[in-house]
Amino acid sequence: MAPLNNVPGAVVSLMDRTNVETVIVAGKVRKWNGKLLDVDLASLRSQLDASRDRIFAAAKIPQDIFH
């Protein structure tokens, strides 16, 4: 990131997740060397799918709009 004359603006406008190497939350390292730690991605995906299904069902929106 150069030239860097506005640090907050550069972070907001020019960076994305690939620029984040380490994340510490409440003293616990959650991302190290660019990799998430202690995250079961399969379980998270399953939870997200279930949440989406509940929202679609509550809104009476068909999930497969092509059928």
PyMOL Python script that loads the backbone (N, CA, C, O; Angstrom):
from pymol import cmd

cmd.read_pdbstr("""\
ATOM      1  N   MET A   1       0.839  -1.163   0.000  1.00  0.00           N
ATOM      2  CA  MET A   1       0.000   0.000   0.000  1.00  0.00           C
ATOM      3  C   MET A   1       0.894   1.240   0.000  1.00  0.00           C
ATOM      4  O   MET A   1       1.402   1.646   1.045  1.00  0.00           O
ATOM      5  N   ALA A   2       1.075   1.813  -1.129  1.00  0.00           N
ATOM      6  CA  ALA A   2       1.900   3.012  -1.191  1.00  0.00           C
ATOM      7  C   ALA A   2       1.368   3.922  -2.291  1.00  0.00           C
ATOM      8  O   ALA A   2       0.890   3.399  -3.297  1.00  0.00           O
ATOM      9  N   PRO A   3       1.416   5.178  -2.177  1.00  0.00           N
ATOM     10  CA  PRO A   3       1.809   5.894  -0.963  1.00  0.00           C
ATOM     11  C   PRO A   3       0.693   5.830   0.068  1.00  0.00           C
ATOM     12  O   PRO A   3      -0.485   5.719  -0.272  1.00  0.00           O
ATOM     13  N   LEU A   4       1.080   5.900   1.307  1.00  0.00           N
ATOM     14  CA  LEU A   4       0.123   5.768   2.398  1.00  0.00           C
ATOM     15  C   LEU A   4       0.049   7.075   3.167  1.00  0.00           C
ATOM     16  O   LEU A   4       0.820   7.296   4.101  1.00  0.00           O
ATOM     17  N   ASN A   5      -0.873   7.939   2.780  1.00  0.00           N
ATOM     18  CA  ASN A   5      -1.018   9.216   3.468  1.00  0.00           C
ATOM     19  C   ASN A   5      -2.310   9.296   4.272  1.00  0.00           C
ATOM     20  O   ASN A   5      -2.531  10.269   4.993  1.00  0.00           O
ATOM     21  N   ASN A   6      -3.172   8.274   4.155  1.00  0.00           N
ATOM     22  CA  ASN A   6      -4.424   8.243   4.899  1.00  0.00           C
ATOM     23  C   ASN A   6      -4.661   6.791   5.310  1.00  0.00           C
ATOM     24  O   ASN A   6      -5.313   6.035   4.589  1.00  0.00           O
ATOM     25  N   VAL A   7      -4.136   6.408   6.460  1.00  0.00           N
ATOM     26  CA  VAL A   7      -4.193   5.009   6.891  1.00  0.00           C
ATOM     27  C   VAL A   7      -5.623   4.492   7.000  1.00  0.00           C
ATOM     28  O   VAL A   7      -5.913   3.443   6.424  1.00  0.00           O
ATOM     29  N   PRO A   8      -6.543   5.170   7.712  1.00  0.00           N
ATOM     30  CA  PRO A   8      -7.911   4.642   7.786  1.00  0.00           C
ATOM     31  C   PRO A   8      -8.554   4.509   6.402  1.00  0.00           C
ATOM     32  O   PRO A   8      -9.240   3.524   6.129  1.00  0.00           O
ATOM     33  N   GLY A   9      -8.338   5.482   5.544  1.00  0.00           N
ATOM     34  CA  GLY A   9      -8.900   5.411   4.200  1.00  0.00           C
ATOM     35  C   GLY A   9      -8.336   4.241   3.406  1.00  0.00           C
ATOM     36  O   GLY A   9      -9.068   3.581   2.669  1.00  0.00           O
ATOM     37  N   ALA A  10      -7.051   3.981   3.549  1.00  0.00           N
ATOM     38  CA  ALA A  10      -6.426   2.861   2.853  1.00  0.00           C
ATOM     39  C   ALA A  10      -6.998   1.531   3.345  1.00  0.00           C
ATOM     40  O   ALA A  10      -7.274   0.639   2.544  1.00  0.00           O
ATOM     41  N   VAL A  11      -7.173   1.400   4.640  1.00  0.00           N
ATOM     42  CA  VAL A  11      -7.721   0.169   5.201  1.00  0.00           C
ATOM     43  C   VAL A  11      -9.136  -0.060   4.687  1.00  0.00           C
ATOM     44  O   VAL A  11      -9.472  -1.166   4.266  1.00  0.00           O
ATOM     45  N   VAL A  12      -9.958   0.968   4.717  1.00  0.00           N
ATOM     46  CA  VAL A  12     -11.354   0.837   4.297  1.00  0.00           C
ATOM     47  C   VAL A  12     -11.483   0.666   2.792  1.00  0.00           C
ATOM     48  O   VAL A  12     -12.286  -0.144   2.330  1.00  0.00           O
ATOM     49  N   SER A  13     -10.717   1.404   2.033  1.00  0.00           N
ATOM     50  CA  SER A  13     -10.905   1.448   0.584  1.00  0.00           C
ATOM     51  C   SER A  13     -10.042   0.478  -0.218  1.00  0.00           C
ATOM     52  O   SER A  13     -10.462   0.025  -1.282  1.00  0.00           O
ATOM     53  N   LEU A  14      -8.866   0.155   0.259  1.00  0.00           N
ATOM     54  CA  LEU A  14      -7.926  -0.574  -0.572  1.00  0.00           C
ATOM     55  C   LEU A  14      -7.628  -1.993  -0.114  1.00  0.00           C
ATOM     56  O   LEU A  14      -7.016  -2.756  -0.862  1.00  0.00           O
ATOM     57  N   MET A  15      -8.037  -2.368   1.082  1.00  0.00           N
ATOM     58  CA  MET A  15      -7.668  -3.669   1.610  1.00  0.00           C
ATOM     59  C   MET A  15      -8.867  -4.602   1.659  1.00  0.00           C
ATOM     60  O   MET A  15     -10.019  -4.168   1.673  1.00  0.00           O
ATOM     61  N   ASP A  16      -8.565  -5.895   1.685  1.00  0.00           N
ATOM     62  CA  ASP A  16      -9.595  -6.912   1.845  1.00  0.00           C
ATOM     63  C   ASP A  16      -9.070  -7.982   2.810  1.00  0.00           C
ATOM     64  O   ASP A  16      -8.020  -7.799   3.425  1.00  0.00           O
ATOM     65  N   ARG A  17      -9.783  -9.073   2.939  1.00  0.00           N
ATOM     66  CA  ARG A  17      -9.424 -10.112   3.918  1.00  0.00           C
ATOM     67  C   ARG A  17      -8.035 -10.686   3.696  1.00  0.00           C
ATOM     68  O   ARG A  17      -7.407 -11.166   4.640  1.00  0.00           O
ATOM     69  N   THR A  18      -7.549 -10.645   2.464  1.00  0.00           N
ATOM     70  CA  THR A  18      -6.224 -11.207   2.206  1.00  0.00           C
ATOM     71  C   THR A  18      -5.110 -10.369   2.831  1.00  0.00           C
ATOM     72  O   THR A  18      -3.982 -10.843   2.968  1.00  0.00           O
ATOM     73  N   ASN A  19      -5.417  -9.133   3.211  1.00  0.00           N
ATOM     74  CA  ASN A  19      -4.431  -8.273   3.855  1.00  0.00           C
ATOM     75  C   ASN A  19      -4.353  -8.509   5.363  1.00  0.00           C
ATOM     76  O   ASN A  19      -3.491  -7.942   6.033  1.00  0.00           O
ATOM     77  N   VAL A  20      -5.239  -9.335   5.897  1.00  0.00           N
ATOM     78  CA  VAL A  20      -5.275  -9.590   7.337  1.00  0.00           C
ATOM     79  C   VAL A  20      -4.542 -10.898   7.614  1.00  0.00           C
ATOM     80  O   VAL A  20      -4.976 -11.968   7.187  1.00  0.00           O
ATOM     81  N   GLU A  21      -3.434 -10.799   8.329  1.00  0.00           N
ATOM     82  CA  GLU A  21      -2.639 -11.975   8.643  1.00  0.00           C
ATOM     83  C   GLU A  21      -2.981 -12.542  10.015  1.00  0.00           C
ATOM     84  O   GLU A  21      -3.025 -13.760  10.191  1.00  0.00           O
ATOM     85  N   THR A  22      -3.224 -11.661  10.993  1.00  0.00           N
ATOM     86  CA  THR A  22      -3.481 -12.085  12.363  1.00  0.00           C
ATOM     87  C   THR A  22      -4.667 -11.325  12.933  1.00  0.00           C
ATOM     88  O   THR A  22      -4.790 -10.113  12.753  1.00  0.00           O
ATOM     89  N   VAL A  23      -5.549 -12.062  13.633  1.00  0.00           N
ATOM     90  CA  VAL A  23      -6.685 -11.446  14.321  1.00  0.00           C
ATOM     91  C   VAL A  23      -6.685 -11.970  15.749  1.00  0.00           C
ATOM     92  O   VAL A  23      -6.595 -13.176  15.978  1.00  0.00           O
ATOM     93  N   ILE A  24      -6.787 -11.054  16.706  1.00  0.00           N
ATOM     94  CA  ILE A  24      -6.867 -11.415  18.124  1.00  0.00           C
ATOM     95  C   ILE A  24      -8.147 -10.825  18.674  1.00  0.00           C
ATOM     96  O   ILE A  24      -8.377  -9.620  18.580  1.00  0.00           O
ATOM     97  N   VAL A  25      -8.990 -11.686  19.256  1.00  0.00           N
ATOM     98  CA  VAL A  25     -10.258 -11.247  19.829  1.00  0.00           C
ATOM     99  C   VAL A  25     -10.258 -11.619  21.307  1.00  0.00           C
ATOM    100  O   VAL A  25     -10.081 -12.784  21.663  1.00  0.00           O
ATOM    101  N   ALA A  26     -10.454 -10.634  22.153  1.00  0.00           N
ATOM    102  CA  ALA A  26     -10.486 -10.846  23.607  1.00  0.00           C
ATOM    103  C   ALA A  26      -9.270 -11.650  24.072  1.00  0.00           C
ATOM    104  O   ALA A  26      -9.390 -12.538  24.916  1.00  0.00           O
ATOM    105  N   GLY A  27      -8.111 -11.333  23.517  1.00  0.00           N
ATOM    106  CA  GLY A  27      -6.879 -11.980  23.921  1.00  0.00           C
ATOM    107  C   GLY A  27      -6.631 -13.346  23.314  1.00  0.00           C
ATOM    108  O   GLY A  27      -5.609 -13.969  23.601  1.00  0.00           O
ATOM    109  N   LYS A  28      -7.544 -13.827  22.480  1.00  0.00           N
ATOM    110  CA  LYS A  28      -7.386 -15.145  21.864  1.00  0.00           C
ATOM    111  C   LYS A  28      -7.104 -14.977  20.371  1.00  0.00           C
ATOM    112  O   LYS A  28      -7.814 -14.249  19.677  1.00  0.00           O
ATOM    113  N   VAL A  29      -6.070 -15.652  19.886  1.00  0.00           N
ATOM    114  CA  VAL A  29      -5.724 -15.583  18.465  1.00  0.00           C
ATOM    115  C   VAL A  29      -6.772 -16.368  17.685  1.00  0.00           C
ATOM    116  O   VAL A  29      -6.972 -17.559  17.925  1.00  0.00           O
ATOM    117  N   ARG A  30      -7.444 -15.689  16.745  1.00  0.00           N
ATOM    118  CA  ARG A  30      -8.494 -16.322  15.936  1.00  0.00           C
ATOM    119  C   ARG A  30      -8.030 -16.585  14.503  1.00  0.00           C
ATOM    120  O   ARG A  30      -8.564 -17.460  13.822  1.00  0.00           O
ATOM    121  N   LYS A  31      -7.035 -15.825  14.053  1.00  0.00           N
ATOM    122  CA  LYS A  31      -6.445 -16.022  12.729  1.00  0.00           C
ATOM    123  C   LYS A  31      -4.957 -15.799  12.871  1.00  0.00           C
ATOM    124  O   LYS A  31      -4.511 -14.807  13.447  1.00  0.00           O
ATOM    125  N   TRP A  32      -4.180 -16.755  12.326  1.00  0.00           N
ATOM    126  CA  TRP A  32      -2.726 -16.659  12.428  1.00  0.00           C
ATOM    127  C   TRP A  32      -2.115 -17.051  11.094  1.00  0.00           C
ATOM    128  O   TRP A  32      -2.474 -18.071  10.505  1.00  0.00           O
ATOM    129  N   ASN A  33      -1.190 -16.229  10.627  1.00  0.00           N
ATOM    130  CA  ASN A  33      -0.505 -16.499   9.373  1.00  0.00           C
ATOM    131  C   ASN A  33      -1.497 -16.672   8.219  1.00  0.00           C
ATOM    132  O   ASN A  33      -1.283 -17.476   7.313  1.00  0.00           O
ATOM    133  N   GLY A  34      -2.585 -15.898   8.274  1.00  0.00           N
ATOM    134  CA  GLY A  34      -3.588 -15.919   7.215  1.00  0.00           C
ATOM    135  C   GLY A  34      -4.593 -17.042   7.285  1.00  0.00           C
ATOM    136  O   GLY A  34      -5.455 -17.146   6.412  1.00  0.00           O
ATOM    137  N   LYS A  35      -4.511 -17.898   8.308  1.00  0.00           N
ATOM    138  CA  LYS A  35      -5.430 -19.033   8.409  1.00  0.00           C
ATOM    139  C   LYS A  35      -6.300 -18.917   9.658  1.00  0.00           C
ATOM    140  O   LYS A  35      -5.819 -18.577  10.739  1.00  0.00           O
ATOM    141  N   LEU A  36      -7.611 -19.210   9.483  1.00  0.00           N
ATOM    142  CA  LEU A  36      -8.518 -19.226  10.622  1.00  0.00           C
ATOM    143  C   LEU A  36      -8.162 -20.370  11.546  1.00  0.00           C
ATOM    144  O   LEU A  36      -7.804 -21.455  11.086  1.00  0.00           O
ATOM    145  N   LEU A  37      -8.256 -20.141  12.843  1.00  0.00           N
ATOM    146  CA  LEU A  37      -7.974 -21.162  13.843  1.00  0.00           C
ATOM    147  C   LEU A  37      -9.259 -21.546  14.560  1.00  0.00           C
ATOM    148  O   LEU A  37     -10.151 -20.717  14.740  1.00  0.00           O
ATOM    149  N   ASP A  38      -9.348 -22.791  14.963  1.00  0.00           N
ATOM    150  CA  ASP A  38     -10.481 -23.269  15.766  1.00  0.00           C
ATOM    151  C   ASP A  38     -11.827 -22.981  15.118  1.00  0.00           C
ATOM    152  O   ASP A  38     -12.781 -22.625  15.809  1.00  0.00           O
ATOM    153  N   VAL A  39     -11.918 -23.132  13.791  1.00  0.00           N
ATOM    154  CA  VAL A  39     -13.179 -22.925  13.084  1.00  0.00           C
ATOM    155  C   VAL A  39     -13.486 -24.199  12.305  1.00  0.00           C
ATOM    156  O   VAL A  39     -12.704 -24.630  11.457  1.00  0.00           O
ATOM    157  N   ASP A  40     -14.634 -24.790  12.608  1.00  0.00           N
ATOM    158  CA  ASP A  40     -15.090 -25.964  11.870  1.00  0.00           C
ATOM    159  C   ASP A  40     -15.929 -25.445  10.702  1.00  0.00           C
ATOM    160  O   ASP A  40     -17.125 -25.198  10.853  1.00  0.00           O
ATOM    161  N   LEU A  41     -15.297 -25.281   9.540  1.00  0.00           N
ATOM    162  CA  LEU A  41     -15.972 -24.675   8.401  1.00  0.00           C
ATOM    163  C   LEU A  41     -17.164 -25.499   7.924  1.00  0.00           C
ATOM    164  O   LEU A  41     -18.162 -24.927   7.486  1.00  0.00           O
ATOM    165  N   ALA A  42     -17.085 -26.825   7.997  1.00  0.00           N
ATOM    166  CA  ALA A  42     -18.208 -27.668   7.588  1.00  0.00           C
ATOM    167  C   ALA A  42     -19.413 -27.423   8.491  1.00  0.00           C
ATOM    168  O   ALA A  42     -20.542 -27.308   8.013  1.00  0.00           O
ATOM    169  N   SER A  43     -19.170 -27.344   9.785  1.00  0.00           N
ATOM    170  CA  SER A  43     -20.252 -27.075  10.733  1.00  0.00           C
ATOM    171  C   SER A  43     -20.826 -25.671  10.532  1.00  0.00           C
ATOM    172  O   SER A  43     -22.042 -25.481  10.562  1.00  0.00           O
ATOM    173  N   LEU A  44     -19.957 -24.703  10.329  1.00  0.00           N
ATOM    174  CA  LEU A  44     -20.413 -23.336  10.095  1.00  0.00           C
ATOM    175  C   LEU A  44     -21.273 -23.264   8.843  1.00  0.00           C
ATOM    176  O   LEU A  44     -22.322 -22.618   8.850  1.00  0.00           O
ATOM    177  N   ARG A  45     -20.843 -23.920   7.764  1.00  0.00           N
ATOM    178  CA  ARG A  45     -21.611 -23.931   6.520  1.00  0.00           C
ATOM    179  C   ARG A  45     -22.980 -24.562   6.735  1.00  0.00           C
ATOM    180  O   ARG A  45     -23.983 -24.071   6.218  1.00  0.00           O
ATOM    181  N   SER A  46     -23.020 -25.645   7.492  1.00  0.00           N
ATOM    182  CA  SER A  46     -24.281 -26.318   7.797  1.00  0.00           C
ATOM    183  C   SER A  46     -25.220 -25.388   8.572  1.00  0.00           C
ATOM    184  O   SER A  46     -26.415 -25.324   8.284  1.00  0.00           O
ATOM    185  N   GLN A  47     -24.676 -24.674   9.549  1.00  0.00           N
ATOM    186  CA  GLN A  47     -25.483 -23.728  10.321  1.00  0.00           C
ATOM    187  C   GLN A  47     -26.007 -22.594   9.439  1.00  0.00           C
ATOM    188  O   GLN A  47     -27.155 -22.173   9.581  1.00  0.00           O
ATOM    189  N   LEU A  48     -25.164 -22.103   8.530  1.00  0.00           N
ATOM    190  CA  LEU A  48     -25.584 -21.036   7.621  1.00  0.00           C
ATOM    191  C   LEU A  48     -26.686 -21.523   6.679  1.00  0.00           C
ATOM    192  O   LEU A  48     -27.649 -20.800   6.426  1.00  0.00           O
ATOM    193  N   ASP A  49     -26.548 -22.733   6.167  1.00  0.00           N
ATOM    194  CA  ASP A  49     -27.583 -23.299   5.289  1.00  0.00           C
ATOM    195  C   ASP A  49     -28.903 -23.443   6.035  1.00  0.00           C
ATOM    196  O   ASP A  49     -29.961 -23.122   5.494  1.00  0.00           O
ATOM    197  N   ALA A  50     -28.846 -23.924   7.273  1.00  0.00           N
ATOM    198  CA  ALA A  50     -30.064 -24.089   8.072  1.00  0.00           C
ATOM    199  C   ALA A  50     -30.716 -22.741   8.350  1.00  0.00           C
ATOM    200  O   ALA A  50     -31.941 -22.625   8.305  1.00  0.00           O
ATOM    201  N   SER A  51     -29.917 -21.731   8.633  1.00  0.00           N
ATOM    202  CA  SER A  51     -30.443 -20.386   8.871  1.00  0.00           C
ATOM    203  C   SER A  51     -31.138 -19.858   7.621  1.00  0.00           C
ATOM    204  O   SER A  51     -32.248 -19.329   7.691  1.00  0.00           O
ATOM    205  N   ARG A  52     -30.468 -20.007   6.470  1.00  0.00           N
ATOM    206  CA  ARG A  52     -31.065 -19.587   5.200  1.00  0.00           C
ATOM    207  C   ARG A  52     -32.389 -20.300   4.963  1.00  0.00           C
ATOM    208  O   ARG A  52     -33.362 -19.668   4.553  1.00  0.00           O
ATOM    209  N   ASP A  53     -32.442 -21.607   5.214  1.00  0.00           N
ATOM    210  CA  ASP A  53     -33.663 -22.375   5.003  1.00  0.00           C
ATOM    211  C   ASP A  53     -34.800 -21.882   5.883  1.00  0.00           C
ATOM    212  O   ASP A  53     -35.939 -21.784   5.428  1.00  0.00           O
ATOM    213  N   ARG A  54     -34.499 -21.567   7.152  1.00  0.00           N
ATOM    214  CA  ARG A  54     -35.532 -21.042   8.062  1.00  0.00           C
ATOM    215  C   ARG A  54     -36.057 -19.692   7.584  1.00  0.00           C
ATOM    216  O   ARG A  54     -37.262 -19.444   7.626  1.00  0.00           O
ATOM    217  N   ILE A  55     -35.169 -18.829   7.136  1.00  0.00           N
ATOM    218  CA  ILE A  55     -35.579 -17.497   6.661  1.00  0.00           C
ATOM    219  C   ILE A  55     -36.441 -17.617   5.412  1.00  0.00           C
ATOM    220  O   ILE A  55     -37.479 -16.964   5.308  1.00  0.00           O
ATOM    221  N   PHE A  56     -36.017 -18.447   4.462  1.00  0.00           N
ATOM    222  CA  PHE A  56     -36.804 -18.636   3.234  1.00  0.00           C
ATOM    223  C   PHE A  56     -38.170 -19.219   3.555  1.00  0.00           C
ATOM    224  O   PHE A  56     -39.178 -18.786   2.998  1.00  0.00           O
ATOM    225  N   ALA A  57     -38.209 -20.212   4.461  1.00  0.00           N
ATOM    226  CA  ALA A  57     -39.484 -20.837   4.828  1.00  0.00           C
ATOM    227  C   ALA A  57     -40.402 -19.821   5.505  1.00  0.00           C
ATOM    228  O   ALA A  57     -41.593 -19.773   5.197  1.00  0.00           O
ATOM    229  N   ALA A  58     -39.878 -19.020   6.408  1.00  0.00           N
ATOM    230  CA  ALA A  58     -40.694 -18.018   7.106  1.00  0.00           C
ATOM    231  C   ALA A  58     -41.237 -16.971   6.133  1.00  0.00           C
ATOM    232  O   ALA A  58     -42.345 -16.467   6.314  1.00  0.00           O
ATOM    233  N   ALA A  59     -40.461 -16.648   5.109  1.00  0.00           N
ATOM    234  CA  ALA A  59     -40.885 -15.645   4.118  1.00  0.00           C
ATOM    235  C   ALA A  59     -41.679 -16.278   2.980  1.00  0.00           C
ATOM    236  O   ALA A  59     -42.143 -15.580   2.078  1.00  0.00           O
ATOM    237  N   LYS A  60     -41.834 -17.612   3.023  1.00  0.00           N
ATOM    238  CA  LYS A  60     -42.545 -18.353   1.987  1.00  0.00           C
ATOM    239  C   LYS A  60     -41.937 -18.106   0.598  1.00  0.00           C
ATOM    240  O   LYS A  60     -42.642 -17.902  -0.390  1.00  0.00           O
ATOM    241  N   ILE A  61     -40.625 -18.132   0.568  1.00  0.00           N
ATOM    242  CA  ILE A  61     -39.883 -17.957  -0.690  1.00  0.00           C
ATOM    243  C   ILE A  61     -39.336 -19.309  -1.105  1.00  0.00           C
ATOM    244  O   ILE A  61     -38.632 -19.955  -0.329  1.00  0.00           O
ATOM    245  N   PRO A  62     -39.650 -19.749  -2.324  1.00  0.00           N
ATOM    246  CA  PRO A  62     -39.088 -21.031  -2.760  1.00  0.00           C
ATOM    247  C   PRO A  62     -37.568 -20.918  -2.892  1.00  0.00           C
ATOM    248  O   PRO A  62     -37.047 -19.925  -3.399  1.00  0.00           O
ATOM    249  N   GLN A  63     -36.874 -21.947  -2.428  1.00  0.00           N
ATOM    250  CA  GLN A  63     -35.411 -21.887  -2.480  1.00  0.00           C
ATOM    251  C   GLN A  63     -34.879 -22.104  -3.876  1.00  0.00           C
ATOM    252  O   GLN A  63     -33.838 -21.549  -4.228  1.00  0.00           O
ATOM    253  N   ASP A  64     -35.556 -22.889  -4.672  1.00  0.00           N
ATOM    254  CA  ASP A  64     -35.114 -23.104  -6.046  1.00  0.00           C
ATOM    255  C   ASP A  64     -36.045 -22.334  -6.958  1.00  0.00           C
ATOM    256  O   ASP A  64     -37.092 -22.844  -7.359  1.00  0.00           O
ATOM    257  N   ILE A  65     -35.677 -21.127  -7.281  1.00  0.00           N
ATOM    258  CA  ILE A  65     -36.570 -20.250  -8.051  1.00  0.00           C
ATOM    259  C   ILE A  65     -36.711 -20.688  -9.503  1.00  0.00           C
ATOM    260  O   ILE A  65     -37.521 -20.122 -10.236  1.00  0.00           O
ATOM    261  N   PHE A  66     -35.933 -21.692  -9.937  1.00  0.00           N
ATOM    262  CA  PHE A  66     -36.006 -22.141 -11.310  1.00  0.00           C
ATOM    263  C   PHE A  66     -36.924 -23.335 -11.491  1.00  0.00           C
ATOM    264  O   PHE A  66     -37.035 -23.859 -12.599  1.00  0.00           O
ATOM    265  N   HIS A  67     -37.584 -23.779 -10.428  1.00  0.00           N
ATOM    266  CA  HIS A  67     -38.539 -24.893 -10.527  1.00  0.00           C
ATOM    267  C   HIS A  67     -39.905 -24.485 -10.076  1.00  0.00           C
ATOM    268  O   HIS A  67     -40.830 -25.297 -10.093  1.00  0.00           O
TER     269      HIS A  67
END
""", "prot")
cmd.dss("prot")
cmd.show_as("cartoon", "prot")
cmd.util.cbc("prot")
cmd.orient("prot")
